Amino acid sequence: MRKRGAVNSAFKLRWCVLNGGVLYYYVRPESSRYQGWVDVRGCRVWKSSEGGGFQLEVNPAAQERKYTFELDSEAARTAWLDAFVSNCSYNIPDAPRAPSVKQLLAAM
């Protein structure tokens, strides 16, 4: 997915993992540390086509910020939307510890 920055509004490619109600995003797939995370428990998520792309808007319940993600196809956007919806009700600790991308891929 590509994520729109909070300060720089350009989309940047991020490798994302949705795990236990938290979306972790990484700069590279081999990264052992995440770039950031978004608590999606209780979030609002919807499709957007702003700018003509396949986008998702995510508004976490605990934040005023809205996150915008862009995907390559409608199928990918629908798959991520379904994943967000199914992860919005998880109960997790307030300070998540993210596994590395390698650990998550190895578990698949």
PyMOL commands that set and color helices and strands:
alter all, ss='L'
color gray80, all
select helices_A, chain A and resi 50-52+74-87+101-107
alter helices_A, ss='H'
color red, helices_A
select strands_A, chain A and resi 2-4+11-13+15-19+22-26+36-39+44-48+54-59+67-71
alter strands_A, ss='S'
color yellow, strands_A
deselect
rebuild
show_as cartoon
